[in-house]
């Protein structure tokens, strides 16, 4: 009896030229929209960085007659907490602990497990165990701060945490509803506005769309699109987006080095996987 195989011919063949052309157009339009979102996020973040502190009763983002401004609010430290967020490095352990502080800071870049770039320092990293197992733990420091109209747990540096106590007065600075700065006992911790947080995912999506457009233009084979080595492109897109975000907003040299190593390794792995495949 003849073996029909499950009809893999359609999977290995190229898509029709007209369909590939439509995909290229759709991908181009999607990449353009992603670029628009990146540009808007960059513009909004730069508007915040150039904004003065509000005077009088002006509200955050509305301005005091001379343009948008950053609002200052008198706050109070309600509580403090610290702990470790632990993850397994391999065969032993699991995920324990509470939360990780971080995000992208107003000073630029992205907070890492070992601390931060350009803003809040979230502690250090300790590693237990060796070989194929072990656990990596990141210390976090949080203060719960209340101000008129709001309250939140905010990640702070270890020095801020050591000096601050319950009931201490604090100054919270707000930009369009986002907490962008906390001042306690002479310590200043900065946080990025939501517009800066939004840039990296749009950047990454745009990179993936461009990779998909290149596939439609040069190959058009579904077998190539879903090939195992292409999963490395997800890490390449993240690395390129990370570098692009720091190019726009700045970043600590150590984080730059780590991002370059991440991206280089992702590219090396993807190219190597294609050669071996």
C-alpha positions in Angstrom: 0.0 0.0 0.0 1.4 3.4 -0.9 2.4 5.6 1.9 1.0 9.2 1.4 3.0 10.6 4.3 0.5 13.3 5.7 1.0 15.6 2.7 4.1 17.4 3.7 4.6 18.9 0.2 2.4 22.0 0.9 4.4 22.6 4.1 7.7 22.6 2.3 6.6 24.5 -0.8 6.7 28.2 -1.2 3.6 30.3 -0.7 2.2 31.9 -3.9 3.9 35.2 -4.9 0.7 37.2 -4.5 0.3 35.9 -0.9 3.9 36.7 -0.1 3.5 40.2 -1.5 0.4 40.8 0.7 2.4 39.5 3.7 5.2 41.9 3.0 2.8 44.8 2.7 1.1 43.8 6.0 4.4 43.4 7.8 5.6 46.7 6.5 2.4 48.5 7.7 2.7 46.7 11.1 6.4 47.7 11.4 5.5 51.3 10.6 2.8 51.3 13.3 5.3 49.9 15.8 7.8 52.6 14.8 5.1 55.2 15.4 4.5 53.9 18.9 8.2 53.9 19.6 8.4 57.5 18.4 5.4 58.6 20.5 6.9 56.9 23.6 10.2 58.6 23.0 8.6 62.0 22.5 6.4 61.6 25.6 9.4 60.6 27.7 11.5 63.5 26.5 8.6 65.8 27.3 8.7 64.5 30.8 12.5 64.9 31.1 12.3 68.5 29.9 9.3 69.4 32.1 9.9 71.7 35.0 8.4 71.2 38.5 4.9 72.6 38.9 4.4 75.8 40.7 1.4 76.7 42.8 -1.6 74.6 42.3 -0.8 73.3 38.8 -1.6 69.7 38.2 0.9 67.1 36.8 1.1 67.2 33.0 -1.2 70.3 32.8 1.4 73.0 33.3 1.5 76.2 35.2 1.1 78.5 32.2 4.5 77.7 30.7 3.9 74.0 29.6 3.5 70.6 31.2 5.1 70.1 34.6 6.0 67.5 37.3 3.8 67.8 40.4 5.2 67.6 43.9 3.2 66.0 46.6 4.0 65.7 50.3 4.0 62.1 51.4 4.5 59.8 54.3 6.3 56.5 54.7 3.7 54.0 55.9 5.7 50.8 55.9 8.9 49.1 54.7 9.7 45.6 53.6 12.7 43.7 52.3 13.3 40.1 51.2 14.7 37.9 48.5 13.3 36.7 45.2 14.9 33.3 44.5 15.0 31.3 41.3 16.5 27.9 40.5 19.6 27.8 38.3 19.1 24.3 37.2 18.1 21.0 38.6 17.5 21.9 42.3 15.2 24.3 43.9 12.3 26.3 42.6 10.8 29.8 42.5 10.3 31.3 46.0 10.0 34.6 47.5 7.9 37.7 46.8 8.4 40.3 44.1 11.1 41.8 42.0 11.6 45.5 41.8 12.6 47.0 38.6 11.3 48.2 35.2 12.9 50.9 33.3 14.1 53.9 35.2 13.9 57.6 34.4 17.7 57.7 34.1 17.5 55.2 31.3 17.9 51.5 30.8 16.5 48.6 32.6 16.8 47.3 36.1 18.7 44.1 36.4 18.7 41.4 39.1 21.9 42.8 40.5 20.6 46.4 40.9 19.8 49.0 38.4 20.9 51.2 35.6 20.2 54.8 36.0 17.8 54.7 38.8 16.7 52.6 41.8 19.2 50.0 43.1 17.4 46.8 44.1 20.1 45.1 46.0 22.4 42.4 45.0 22.5 38.9 43.7 23.7 35.9 45.7 24.1 32.4 44.3 24.0 29.2 46.3 25.0 25.8 45.0 27.1 24.9 42.0 27.3 22.6 39.0 24.0 22.2 37.2 21.9 23.4 40.2 21.8 26.1 42.8 19.7 29.1 43.5 20.1 32.8 42.6 18.5 35.3 45.0 17.9 39.0 44.5 17.3 41.3 47.4 14.6 43.8 47.1 13.8 46.9 49.2 10.4 48.5 49.2 8.8 51.5 51.0 5.0 52.0 51.1 4.4 55.7 50.6 1.2 57.6 50.8 0.4 61.0 49.3 -2.8 63.0 48.7 -4.7 60.9 46.2 -2.6 57.8 46.2 -0.4 55.2 47.9 2.0 52.6 46.5 4.9 50.2 47.3 8.0 51.7 45.7 11.3 49.9 45.1 14.2 51.9 46.6 17.9 51.5 47.0 19.4 49.8 50.0 20.7 53.1 51.4 17.3 54.7 51.2 15.8 51.7 52.9 18.3 51.7 55.7 17.7 55.4 56.5 13.9 55.6 56.0 11.5 54.7 58.8 7.8 54.5 59.3 6.3 58.0 59.6 9.1 59.8 57.8 8.1 62.6 55.6 8.7 62.0 51.9 8.3 63.9 48.6 6.6 62.2 45.7 6.9 63.6 42.2 4.2 62.7 39.7 4.0 63.0 35.9 0.6 62.4 34.4 -0.3 60.0 37.2 3.0 58.1 37.2 5.4 58.2 40.2 8.7 59.3 38.7 10.6 60.3 41.8 10.8 59.7 45.5 12.8 61.8 48.0 13.3 60.5 51.5 15.9 61.8 54.0 18.1 63.2 51.3 17.9 60.1 49.1 16.5 60.3 45.6 15.1 57.3 43.7 13.8 57.7 40.2 11.3 55.7 38.1 10.5 55.8 34.5 7.1 57.1 33.2 4.8 54.6 31.5 5.7 56.1 28.1 9.3 54.8 28.5 8.1 51.3 29.7 6.0 51.0 26.5 9.0 51.5 24.1 10.7 48.1 24.5 7.8 45.8 23.6 6.8 47.9 20.6 10.5 47.9 19.5 10.6 44.1 19.9 7.4 43.5 18.0 8.7 45.7 15.1 11.9 43.6 15.0 9.9 40.4 14.8 7.7 41.8 12.1 10.7 42.8 10.0 12.1 39.3 10.4 8.8 37.9 9.2 8.8 40.2 6.3 12.3 39.1 5.3 11.1 35.5 5.5 8.1 36.2 3.2 10.3 38.1 0.8 13.2 35.7 0.6 11.8 32.3 1.4 8.0 32.0 1.8 8.3 28.3 3.0 6.3 27.5 6.1 8.9 24.9 7.0 11.4 27.7 7.2 9.2 30.0 9.2 8.5 27.4 12.0 12.0 25.9 12.0 13.6 25.4 15.4 16.5 27.8 14.9 14.0 30.7 14.3 13.0 30.6 18.0 16.4 32.2 18.6 15.0 35.3 16.8 12.8 36.0 19.8 15.9 36.5 21.9 17.6 38.4 19.1 14.6 40.8 18.9 14.6 41.3 22.6 18.3 42.1 22.6 18.1 44.5 19.7 15.2 46.2 21.3 17.0 46.4 24.6 20.0 48.0 22.9 17.7 50.3 21.0 15.9 51.4 24.1 19.1 52.2 25.9 20.3 54.1 22.8 17.2 56.3 23.1 17.2 56.8 26.9 20.7 55.9 28.0 22.0 53.2 30.2 24.7 52.1 32.6 27.9 50.9 30.9 27.6 47.5 32.7 24.1 47.0 31.4 25.2 48.0 28.0 27.9 45.3 28.1 25.3 42.7 29.4 22.9 43.7 26.6 25.6 43.4 24.0 26.6 39.9 25.3 22.9 38.8 25.4 22.3 39.9 21.8 25.6 38.5 20.5 25.0 35.2 22.1 21.4 35.1 20.7 22.7 35.8 17.2 25.6 33.3 17.6 23.1 30.6 18.8 20.6 31.3 16.0 23.3 31.2 13.2 24.8 28.1 14.7 21.5 26.3 15.0 20.8 27.1 11.3 24.2 25.7 10.3 23.8 22.6 12.3 20.3 22.1 11.0 
